[in-house]
Amino acid sequence: MEVGRGPARAASGGKRTCRHVTGKWRVRRPRPTRKNTESMHELSLATALVEQVQRVCDTEQAVAVVSIRLRIGALSGVDRESFAFAFPLVAEDTCAAQAKLIVEEVPAEILCEACDKQTAPGKMFLTCGACGSNRVRIVAGRDFQIVSVELREKTAG
């Protein structure tokens, strides 16, 4: 047995353990990290986007999507890299498979209730850029919007 590790940790091969409510030792399972859960969020957003674009294609009887223009806010919680990675995977074998994804980033803006000024938030917290108050309301930057979808129509003939 290794010094300072306890019998349960030594028995589990050095893995982290904890005492369960019953008093028995068990091996802790790793918790999902933020990075693991982020990609799932972007994957579901990409799936919803492709489903909406597919409905537009069907309604307009288009052959394919040329481009999709999105507005994504700084405070939307969407990781641009993960979303850009997930989109082509989800769009495969759909009308959006060859679509160009154009993302316009929307900066965060807050309205201060103390000084009534609209500014960019502080770097660490949502505080007024003018007076430093934390009595603020987010007015821009939570966006996740489809601005436009450019379609390629069926050719006559």
N, CA and C atoms as an extended XYZ file, in Angstrom:
471
Properties=species:S:1:pos:R:3:atomname:S:1:resname:S:1:resid:I:1 pbc="F F F"
N         0.853       -1.180        0.000 N   MET     1
C         0.000        0.000        0.000 CA  MET     1
C         0.894        1.236        0.000 C   MET     1
N         0.465        2.246       -0.759 N   GLU     2
C         1.219        3.480       -0.852 CA  GLU     2
C         0.886        4.388        0.316 C   GLU     2
N         1.899        5.097        0.784 N   VAL     3
C         1.722        5.987        1.914 CA  VAL     3
C         0.863        7.182        1.488 C   VAL     3
N        -0.120        7.531        2.316 N   GLY     4
C        -0.948        8.711        2.074 CA  GLY     4
C        -2.069        8.516        1.083 C   GLY     4
N        -2.207        7.339        0.568 N   ARG     5
C        -3.246        7.135       -0.425 CA  ARG     5
C        -4.443        6.385        0.133 C   ARG     5
N        -4.297        5.678        1.190 N   GLY     6
C        -5.407        4.938        1.773 CA  GLY     6
C        -5.645        3.622        1.075 C   GLY     6
N        -6.285        2.679        1.753 N   PRO     7
C        -6.484        1.345        1.184 CA  PRO     7
C        -7.412        1.350       -0.026 C   PRO     7
N        -8.426        2.205       -0.003 N   ALA     8
C        -9.385        2.207       -1.114 CA  ALA     8
C        -8.738        2.731       -2.387 C   ALA     8
N        -7.926        3.775       -2.260 N   ARG     9
C        -7.285        4.340       -3.449 CA  ARG     9
C        -6.234        3.369       -3.987 C   ARG     9
N        -5.498        2.739       -3.101 N   ALA    10
C        -4.502        1.767       -3.535 CA  ALA    10
C        -5.179        0.574       -4.204 C   ALA    10
N        -6.314        0.141       -3.654 N   ALA    11
C        -7.043       -1.006       -4.209 CA  ALA    11
C        -7.660       -0.683       -5.560 C   ALA    11
N        -7.956        0.575       -5.800 N   SER    12
C        -8.586        0.950       -7.067 CA  SER    12
C        -7.563        1.305       -8.135 C   SER    12
N        -6.299        1.026       -7.855 N   GLY    13
C        -5.269        1.290       -8.843 CA  GLY    13
C        -4.883        2.760       -8.902 C   GLY    13
N        -5.078        3.488       -7.813 N   GLY    14
C        -4.700        4.895       -7.775 CA  GLY    14
C        -5.780        5.834       -8.270 C   GLY    14
N        -6.938        5.302       -8.652 N   LYS    15
C        -8.038        6.151       -9.116 CA  LYS    15
C        -8.680        6.858       -7.934 C   LYS    15
N        -9.279        7.987       -8.185 N   ARG    16
C        -9.934        8.733       -7.111 CA  ARG    16
C       -11.151        7.966       -6.617 C   ARG    16
N       -11.295        7.910       -5.314 N   THR    17
C       -12.428        7.207       -4.730 CA  THR    17
C       -13.142        8.113       -3.754 C   THR    17
N       -14.337        7.736       -3.400 N   CYS    18
C       -15.071        8.462       -2.370 CA  CYS    18
C       -15.915        7.464       -1.587 C   CYS    18
N       -16.247        7.847       -0.370 N   ARG    19
C       -17.064        6.974        0.453 CA  ARG    19
C       -18.522        7.271        0.141 C   ARG    19
N       -19.219        6.280       -0.295 N   HIS    20
C       -20.636        6.415       -0.617 CA  HIS    20
C       -21.446        6.531        0.666 C   HIS    20
N       -22.681        6.916        0.561 N   VAL    21
C       -23.565        7.077        1.713 CA  VAL    21
C       -23.642        5.798        2.537 C   VAL    21
N       -23.544        4.659        1.902 N   THR    22
C       -23.644        3.381        2.602 CA  THR    22
C       -22.383        3.053        3.386 C   THR    22
N       -21.324        3.830        3.204 N   GLY    23
C       -20.070        3.571        3.903 CA  GLY    23
C       -19.106        2.746        3.081 C   GLY    23
N       -19.510        2.304        1.903 N   LYS    24
C       -18.632        1.520        1.040 CA  LYS    24
C       -17.844        2.460        0.128 C   LYS    24
N       -16.661        2.038       -0.231 N   TRP    25
C       -15.833        2.831       -1.144 CA  TRP    25
C       -16.212        2.505       -2.575 C   TRP    25
N       -16.171        3.499       -3.427 N   ARG    26
C       -16.429        3.263       -4.848 CA  ARG    26
C       -15.554        4.204       -5.664 C   ARG    26
N       -15.303        3.826       -6.895 N   VAL    27
C       -14.475        4.634       -7.785 CA  VAL    27
C       -15.330        5.756       -8.368 C   VAL    27
N       -14.798        6.962       -8.326 N   ARG    28
C       -15.517        8.103       -8.905 CA  ARG    28
C       -15.414        8.069      -10.416 C   ARG    28
N       -16.504        8.339      -11.053 N   ARG    29
C       -16.501        8.463      -12.510 CA  ARG    29
C       -16.149        9.893      -12.859 C   ARG    29
N       -15.389       10.107      -13.939 N   PRO    30
C       -15.059       11.481      -14.314 CA  PRO    30
C       -16.317       12.236      -14.730 C   PRO    30
N       -16.413       13.461      -14.274 N   ARG    31
C       -17.557       14.291      -14.652 CA  ARG    31
C       -17.316       14.899      -16.020 C   ARG    31
N       -18.381       15.154      -16.775 N   PRO    32
C       -18.174       15.764      -18.077 CA  PRO    32
C       -17.589       17.163      -17.906 C   PRO    32
N       -16.614       17.467      -18.727 N   THR    33
C       -16.005       18.793      -18.677 CA  THR    33
C       -16.796       19.744      -19.548 C   THR    33
N       -16.545       21.041      -19.381 N   ARG    34
C       -17.239       22.049      -20.179 CA  ARG    34
C       -16.960       21.844      -21.659 C   ARG    34
N       -15.745       21.459      -22.009 N   LYS    35
C       -15.395       21.259      -23.411 CA  LYS    35
C       -16.219       20.118      -24.009 C   LYS    35
N       -16.437       19.028      -23.250 N   ASN    36
C       -17.233       17.902      -23.743 CA  ASN    36
C       -18.677       18.312      -23.978 C   ASN    36
N       -19.231       19.100      -23.071 N   THR    37
C       -20.635       19.468      -23.192 CA  THR    37
C       -20.850       20.583      -24.198 C   THR    37
N       -19.823       21.415      -24.446 N   GLU    38
C       -19.957       22.491      -25.423 CA  GLU    38
C       -20.243       21.945      -26.808 C   GLU    38
N       -19.481       20.937      -27.220 N   SER    39
C       -19.642       20.425      -28.566 CA  SER    39
C       -21.031       19.815      -28.763 C   SER    39
N       -21.627       19.268      -27.705 N   MET    40
C       -22.976       18.733      -27.814 CA  MET    40
C       -23.970       19.863      -28.055 C   MET    40
N       -23.772       20.988      -27.402 N   HIS    41
C       -24.634       22.155      -27.573 CA  HIS    41
C       -24.566       22.656      -29.014 C   HIS    41
N       -23.368       22.795      -29.558 N   GLU    42
C       -23.194       23.277      -30.918 CA  GLU    42
C       -23.741       22.274      -31.932 C   GLU    42
N       -23.606       20.999      -31.624 N   LEU    43
C       -24.138       19.965      -32.512 CA  LEU    43
C       -25.662       20.065      -32.596 C   LEU    43
N       -26.322       20.275      -31.474 N   SER    44
C       -27.783       20.402      -31.489 CA  SER    44
C       -28.209       21.689      -32.194 C   SER    44
N       -27.437       22.760      -32.046 N   LEU    45
C       -27.748       24.004      -32.763 CA  LEU    45
C       -27.572       23.826      -34.267 C   LEU    45
N       -26.512       23.152      -34.670 N   ALA    46
C       -26.274       22.902      -36.090 CA  ALA    46
C       -27.377       22.017      -36.669 C   ALA    46
N       -27.810       21.034      -35.905 N   THR    47
C       -28.898       20.156      -36.350 CA  THR    47
C       -30.185       20.946      -36.546 C   THR    47
N       -30.516       21.811      -35.588 N   ALA    48
C       -31.725       22.628      -35.702 CA  ALA    48
C       -31.631       23.586      -36.892 C   ALA    48
N       -30.456       24.142      -37.121 N   LEU    49
C       -30.260       25.044      -38.260 CA  LEU    49
C       -30.488       24.315      -39.576 C   LEU    49
N       -29.884       23.154      -39.709 N   VAL    50
C       -30.032       22.378      -40.950 CA  VAL    50
C       -31.486       21.960      -41.158 C   VAL    50
N       -32.185       21.595      -40.093 N   GLU    51
C       -33.604       21.225      -40.222 CA  GLU    51
C       -34.437       22.410      -40.711 C   GLU    51
N       -34.177       23.604      -40.171 N   GLN    52
C       -34.915       24.796      -40.611 CA  GLN    52
C       -34.608       25.130      -42.063 C   GLN    52
N       -33.340       25.048      -42.434 N   VAL    53
C       -32.938       25.352      -43.810 CA  VAL    53
C       -33.530       24.313      -44.767 C   VAL    53
N       -33.587       23.059      -44.341 N   GLN    54
C       -34.183       22.005      -45.175 CA  GLN    54
C       -35.666       22.297      -45.430 C   GLN    54
N       -36.370       22.786      -44.401 N   ARG    55
C       -37.781       23.156      -44.577 CA  ARG    55
C       -37.931       24.299      -45.583 C   ARG    55
N       -37.026       25.263      -45.522 N   VAL    56
C       -37.063       26.382      -46.477 CA  VAL    56
C       -36.822       25.865      -47.886 C   VAL    56
N       -35.860       24.970      -48.048 N   CYS    57
C       -35.579       24.372      -49.367 CA  CYS    57
C       -36.801       23.638      -49.915 C   CYS    57
N       -37.441       22.877      -49.058 N   ASP    58
C       -38.620       22.124      -49.479 CA  ASP    58
C       -39.757       23.064      -49.861 C   ASP    58
N       -39.982       24.092      -49.070 N   THR    59
C       -41.048       25.055      -49.329 CA  THR    59
C       -40.815       25.811      -50.628 C   THR    59
N       -39.579       26.233      -50.838 N   GLU    60
C       -39.236       27.023      -52.033 CA  GLU    60
C       -38.881       26.157      -53.225 C   GLU    60
N       -38.891       24.848      -53.059 N   GLN    61
C       -38.536       23.877      -54.088 CA  GLN    61
C       -37.164       24.187      -54.690 C   GLN    61
N       -36.202       24.434      -53.814 N   ALA    62
C       -34.841       24.735      -54.235 CA  ALA    62
C       -34.022       23.460      -54.351 C   ALA    62
N       -32.979       23.523      -55.154 N   VAL    63
C       -32.088       22.377      -55.351 CA  VAL    63
C       -31.048       22.304      -54.237 C   VAL    63
N       -30.508       23.465      -53.879 N   ALA    64
C       -29.449       23.488      -52.866 CA  ALA    64
C       -29.382       24.855      -52.199 C   ALA    64
N       -28.635       24.903      -51.124 N   VAL    65
C       -28.392       26.154      -50.413 CA  VAL    65
C       -26.999       26.636      -50.806 C   VAL    65
N       -26.921       27.903      -51.216 N   VAL    66
C       -25.643       28.497      -51.595 CA  VAL    66
C       -24.937       29.022      -50.350 C   VAL    66
N       -25.669       29.790      -49.525 N   SER    67
C       -25.063       30.336      -48.306 CA  SER    67
C       -26.111       30.534      -47.221 C   SER    67
N       -25.628       30.531      -45.989 N   ILE    68
C       -26.457       30.792      -44.820 CA  ILE    68
C       -25.750       31.878      -44.019 C   ILE    68
N       -26.436       32.976      -43.786 N   ARG    69
C       -25.861       34.087      -43.016 CA  ARG    69
C       -26.487       34.078      -41.624 C   ARG    69
N       -25.624       34.017      -40.592 N   LEU    70
C       -26.064       33.967      -39.199 CA  LEU    70
C       -25.532       35.158      -38.419 C   LEU    70
N       -26.244       35.519      -37.362 N   ARG    71
C       -25.764       36.495      -36.377 CA  ARG    71
C       -25.646       35.730      -35.063 C   ARG    71
N       -24.414       35.709      -34.515 N   ILE    72
C       -24.169       35.009      -33.259 CA  ILE    72
C       -23.562       36.004      -32.282 C   ILE    72
N       -24.231       36.187      -31.159 N   GLY    73
C       -23.796       37.153      -30.161 CA  GLY    73
C       -22.663       36.647      -29.282 C   GLY    73
N       -21.903       37.594      -28.764 N   ALA    74
C       -20.773       37.269      -27.891 CA  ALA    74
C       -21.224       36.569      -26.606 C   ALA    74
N       -22.448       36.827      -26.162 N   LEU    75
C       -22.972       36.216      -24.938 CA  LEU    75
C       -23.960       35.083      -25.220 C   LEU    75
N       -23.977       34.576      -26.435 N   SER    76
C       -24.930       33.523      -26.806 CA  SER    76
C       -24.552       32.163      -26.249 C   SER    76
N       -23.301       31.999      -25.854 N   GLY    77
C       -22.859       30.706      -25.342 CA  GLY    77
C       -22.487       29.729      -26.438 C   GLY    77
N       -22.386       30.206      -27.672 N   VAL    78
C       -22.047       29.345      -28.799 CA  VAL    78
C       -20.554       29.465      -29.092 C   VAL    78
N       -19.859       28.336      -29.081 N   ASP    79
C       -18.453       28.305      -29.446 CA  ASP    79
C       -18.376       28.240      -30.972 C   ASP    79
N       -17.836       29.288      -31.590 N   ARG    80
C       -17.811       29.396      -33.064 CA  ARG    80
C       -17.063       28.232      -33.704 C   ARG    80
N       -15.930       27.840      -33.117 N   GLU    81
C       -15.136       26.742      -33.681 CA  GLU    81
C       -15.915       25.440      -33.678 C   GLU    81
N       -16.528       25.120      -32.555 N   SER    82
C       -17.300       23.877      -32.446 CA  SER    82
C       -18.485       23.888      -33.398 C   SER    82
N       -19.134       25.046      -33.523 N   PHE    83
C       -20.288       25.152      -34.424 CA  PHE    83
C       -19.843       24.977      -35.873 C   PHE    83
N       -18.733       25.641      -36.252 N   ALA    84
C       -18.217       25.530      -37.624 CA  ALA    84
C       -17.791       24.093      -37.934 C   ALA    84
N       -17.340       23.365      -36.919 N   PHE    85
C       -16.969       21.965      -37.094 CA  PHE    85
C       -18.209       21.082      -37.224 C   PHE    85
N       -19.230       21.356      -36.415 N   ALA    86
C       -20.436       20.522      -36.395 CA  ALA    86
C       -21.308       20.706      -37.631 C   ALA    86
N       -21.363       21.926      -38.165 N   PHE    87
C       -22.281       22.217      -39.267 CA  PHE    87
C       -22.088       21.305      -40.481 C   PHE    87
N       -20.881       21.166      -41.041 N   PRO    88
C       -20.731       20.296      -42.213 CA  PRO    88
C       -21.069       18.840      -41.934 C   PRO    88
N       -20.816       18.385      -40.714 N   LEU    89
C       -21.145       17.003      -40.366 CA  LEU    89
C       -22.645       16.772      -40.402 C   LEU    89
N       -23.398       17.731      -39.886 N   VAL    90
C       -24.858       17.620      -39.837 CA  VAL    90
C       -25.469       17.856      -41.216 C   VAL    90
N       -24.861       18.769      -41.982 N   ALA    91
C       -25.412       19.158      -43.284 CA  ALA    91
C       -25.166       18.124      -44.377 C   ALA    91
N       -24.298       17.162      -44.114 N   GLU    92
C       -23.986       16.142      -45.104 CA  GLU    92
C       -25.260       15.439      -45.578 C   GLU    92
N       -25.369       15.244      -46.883 N   ASP    93
C       -26.516       14.577      -47.524 CA  ASP    93
C       -27.820       15.364      -47.369 C   ASP    93
N       -27.729       16.681      -47.219 N   THR    94
C       -28.920       17.535      -47.204 CA  THR    94
C       -28.739       18.611      -48.270 C   THR    94
N       -29.747       19.432      -48.440 N   CYS    95
C       -29.636       20.521      -49.410 CA  CYS    95
C       -28.595       21.552      -48.986 C   CYS    95
N       -28.188       21.539      -47.723 N   ALA    96
C       -27.208       22.503      -47.203 CA  ALA    96
C       -25.781       21.960      -47.209 C   ALA    96
N       -25.563       20.830      -47.847 N   ALA    97
C       -24.253       20.177      -47.808 CA  ALA    97
C       -23.136       21.060      -48.352 C   ALA    97
N       -23.402       21.839      -49.376 N   GLN    98
C       -22.371       22.694      -49.985 CA  GLN    98
C       -22.508       24.155      -49.573 C   GLN    98
N       -23.346       24.434      -48.603 N   ALA    99
C       -23.617       25.818      -48.201 CA  ALA    99
C       -22.411       26.459      -47.536 C   ALA    99
N       -22.230       27.726      -47.837 N   LYS   100
C       -21.188       28.518      -47.187 CA  LYS   100
C       -21.818       29.153      -45.949 C   LYS   100
N       -21.192       28.968      -44.817 N   LEU   101
C       -21.695       29.504      -43.558 CA  LEU   101
C       -21.017       30.847      -43.301 C   LEU   101
N       -21.792       31.922      -43.251 N   ILE   102
C       -21.272       33.266      -43.012 CA  ILE   102
C       -21.779       33.714      -41.652 C   ILE   102
N       -20.840       33.934      -40.724 N   VAL   103
C       -21.208       34.284      -39.351 CA  VAL   103
C       -20.819       35.723      -39.051 C   VAL   103
N       -21.821       36.510      -38.657 N   GLU   104
C       -21.593       37.877      -38.209 CA  GLU   104
C       -21.625       37.850      -36.691 C   GLU   104
N       -20.527       38.273      -36.072 N   GLU   105
C       -20.469       38.279      -34.616 CA  GLU   105
C       -21.052       39.576      -34.076 C   GLU   105
N       -21.947       39.444      -33.107 N   VAL   106
C       -22.606       40.597      -32.491 CA  VAL   106
C       -21.949       40.854      -31.133 C   VAL   106
N       -21.352       42.032      -30.946 N   PRO   107
C       -20.711       42.322      -29.657 CA  PRO   107
C       -21.753       42.495      -28.550 C   PRO   107
N       -21.329       42.244      -27.343 N   ALA   108
C       -22.208       42.407      -26.183 CA  ALA   108
C       -22.375       43.888      -25.857 C   ALA   108
N       -23.600       44.270      -25.525 N   GLU   109
C       -23.899       45.628      -25.072 CA  GLU   109
C       -24.850       45.540      -23.897 C   GLU   109
N       -24.624       46.426      -22.934 N   ILE   110
C       -25.479       46.456      -21.753 CA  ILE   110
C       -26.011       47.868      -21.542 C   ILE   110
N       -27.159       47.937      -20.891 N   LEU   111
C       -27.754       49.210      -20.512 CA  LEU   111
C       -27.670       49.306      -19.001 C   LEU   111
N       -27.024       50.367      -18.528 N   CYS   112
C       -26.839       50.564      -17.086 CA  CYS   112
C       -28.078       51.236      -16.508 C   CYS   112
N       -28.621       50.642      -15.452 N   GLU   113
C       -29.783       51.228      -14.789 CA  GLU   113
C       -29.384       52.353      -13.840 C   GLU   113
N       -28.097       52.428      -13.499 N   ALA   114
C       -27.629       53.480      -12.599 CA  ALA   114
C       -27.373       54.787      -13.341 C   ALA   114
N       -26.640       54.719      -14.469 N   CYS   115
C       -26.297       55.953      -15.194 CA  CYS   115
C       -27.032       56.078      -16.529 C   CYS   115
N       -27.822       55.061      -16.901 N   ASP   116
C       -28.645       55.065      -18.111 CA  ASP   116
C       -27.822       55.164      -19.407 C   ASP   116
N       -26.612       54.592      -19.400 N   LYS   117
C       -25.775       54.585      -20.601 CA  LYS   117
C       -25.683       53.175      -21.148 C   LYS   117
N       -25.589       53.089      -22.470 N   GLN   118
C       -25.440       51.805      -23.132 CA  GLN   118
C       -23.967       51.652      -23.508 C   GLN   118
N       -23.313       50.627      -22.960 N   THR   119
C       -21.885       50.427      -23.180 CA  THR   119
C       -21.573       48.952      -23.378 C   THR   119
N       -20.307       48.693      -23.718 N   ALA   120
C       -19.814       47.319      -23.726 CA  ALA   120
C       -19.570       46.930      -22.279 C   ALA   120
N       -19.810       45.671      -21.920 N   PRO   121
C       -19.605       45.263      -20.526 CA  PRO   121
C       -18.127       45.228      -20.168 C   PRO   121
N       -17.848       45.237      -18.866 N   GLY   122
C       -16.480       45.097      -18.384 CA  GLY   122
C       -15.912       43.756      -18.801 C   GLY   122
N       -14.599       43.610      -18.740 N   LYS   123
C       -13.942       42.391      -19.215 CA  LYS   123
C       -14.253       41.157      -18.363 C   LYS   123
N       -14.297       41.295      -17.067 N   MET   124
C       -14.493       40.134      -16.204 CA  MET   124
C       -15.959       39.871      -15.857 C   MET   124
N       -16.714       40.922      -15.606 N   PHE   125
C       -18.096       40.768      -15.183 CA  PHE   125
C       -18.986       41.691      -15.993 C   PHE   125
N       -20.284       41.487      -15.895 N   LEU   126
C       -21.223       42.382      -16.575 CA  LEU   126
C       -21.391       43.645      -15.738 C   LEU   126
N       -20.460       44.551      -15.903 N   THR   127
C       -20.526       45.836      -15.207 CA  THR   127
C       -20.523       46.943      -16.242 C   THR   127
N       -21.080       48.072      -15.873 N   CYS   128
C       -21.164       49.225      -16.762 CA  CYS   128
C       -19.755       49.717      -17.107 C   CYS   128
N       -19.533       49.955      -18.404 N   GLY   129
C       -18.251       50.475      -18.850 CA  GLY   129
C       -18.054       51.934      -18.491 C   GLY   129
N       -19.141       52.640      -18.161 N   ALA   130
C       -19.053       54.067      -17.830 CA  ALA   130
C       -18.888       54.298      -16.332 C   ALA   130
N       -19.760       53.674      -15.511 N   CYS   131
C       -19.732       53.966      -14.069 CA  CYS   131
C       -19.321       52.778      -13.205 C   CYS   131
N       -19.243       51.577      -13.777 N   GLY   132
C       -18.819       50.402      -13.015 CA  GLY   132
C       -19.927       49.693      -12.252 C   GLY   132
N       -21.154       50.175      -12.357 N   SER   133
C       -22.277       49.573      -11.646 CA  SER   133
C       -22.564       48.172      -12.188 C   SER   133
N       -23.076       47.308      -11.321 N   ASN   134
C       -23.488       45.975      -11.775 CA  ASN   134
C       -25.001       45.888      -11.974 C   ASN   134
N       -25.696       46.988      -11.870 N   ARG   135
C       -27.141       47.029      -12.142 CA  ARG   135
C       -27.330       47.291      -13.634 C   ARG   135
N       -27.166       46.231      -14.409 N   VAL   136
C       -27.202       46.355      -15.869 CA  VAL   136
C       -28.176       45.350      -16.467 C   VAL   136
N       -28.579       45.638      -17.685 N   ARG   137
C       -29.459       44.755      -18.459 CA  ARG   137
C       -28.802       44.523      -19.812 C   ARG   137
N       -28.717       43.285      -20.239 N   ILE   138
C       -28.109       42.955      -21.528 CA  ILE   138
C       -29.084       43.366      -22.636 C   ILE   138
N       -28.600       44.169      -23.583 N   VAL   139
C       -29.461       44.613      -24.686 CA  VAL   139
C       -29.009       44.053      -26.038 C   VAL   139
N       -27.799       43.540      -26.127 N   ALA   140
C       -27.314       42.936      -27.376 CA  ALA   140
C       -26.233       41.919      -27.040 C   ALA   140
N       -26.119       40.909      -27.894 N   GLY   141
C       -25.061       39.930      -27.730 CA  GLY   141
C       -25.520       38.536      -27.384 C   GLY   141
N       -26.815       38.334      -27.212 N   ARG   142
C       -27.344       36.985      -26.941 CA  ARG   142
C       -27.875       36.334      -28.213 C   ARG   142
N       -27.728       36.993      -29.319 N   ASP   143
C       -28.318       36.584      -30.587 CA  ASP   143
C       -27.829       35.230      -31.088 C   ASP   143
N       -28.720       34.508      -31.706 N   PHE   144
C       -28.416       33.374      -32.572 CA  PHE   144
C       -29.535       33.391      -33.600 C   PHE   144
N       -29.305       34.112      -34.695 N   GLN   145
C       -30.356       34.341      -35.688 CA  GLN   145
C       -29.919       33.923      -37.076 C   GLN   145
N       -30.866       33.400      -37.819 N   ILE   146
C       -30.652       33.178      -39.248 CA  ILE   146
C       -31.038       34.485      -39.924 C   ILE   146
N       -30.065       35.145      -40.535 N   VAL   147
C       -30.319       36.424      -41.198 CA  VAL   147
C       -30.852       36.180      -42.603 C   VAL   147
N       -30.190       35.287      -43.355 N   SER   148
C       -30.648       34.994      -44.715 CA  SER   148
C       -30.155       33.626      -45.156 C   SER   148
N       -30.883       33.069      -46.105 N   VAL   149
C       -30.530       31.796      -46.723 CA  VAL   149
C       -30.610       32.007      -48.224 C   VAL   149
N       -29.488       31.834      -48.905 N   GLU   150
C       -29.457       31.988      -50.367 CA  GLU   150
C       -29.615       30.612      -50.996 C   GLU   150
N       -30.617       30.475      -51.851 N   LEU   151
C       -30.946       29.183      -52.452 CA  LEU   151
C       -30.600       29.131      -53.926 C   LEU   151
N       -30.337       27.916      -54.411 N   ARG   152
C       -30.144       27.679      -55.838 CA  ARG   152
C       -31.439       26.983      -56.309 C   ARG   152
N       -32.139       27.663      -57.188 N   GLU   153
C       -33.420       27.139      -57.665 CA  GLU   153
C       -33.222       26.131      -58.786 C   GLU   153
N       -34.272       25.336      -58.993 N   LYS   154
C       -34.241       24.367      -60.101 CA  LYS   154
C       -34.214       25.143      -61.424 C   LYS   154
N       -33.418       24.665      -62.350 N   THR   155
C       -33.347       25.309      -63.653 CA  THR   155
C       -34.501       24.802      -64.527 C   THR   155
N       -35.023       25.687      -65.356 N   ALA   156
C       -36.130       25.322      -66.240 CA  ALA   156
C       -35.613       24.359      -67.311 C   ALA   156
N       -36.380       23.357      -67.570 N   GLY   157
C       -35.965       22.466      -68.637 CA  GLY   157
C       -36.106       21.090      -68.331 C   GLY   157
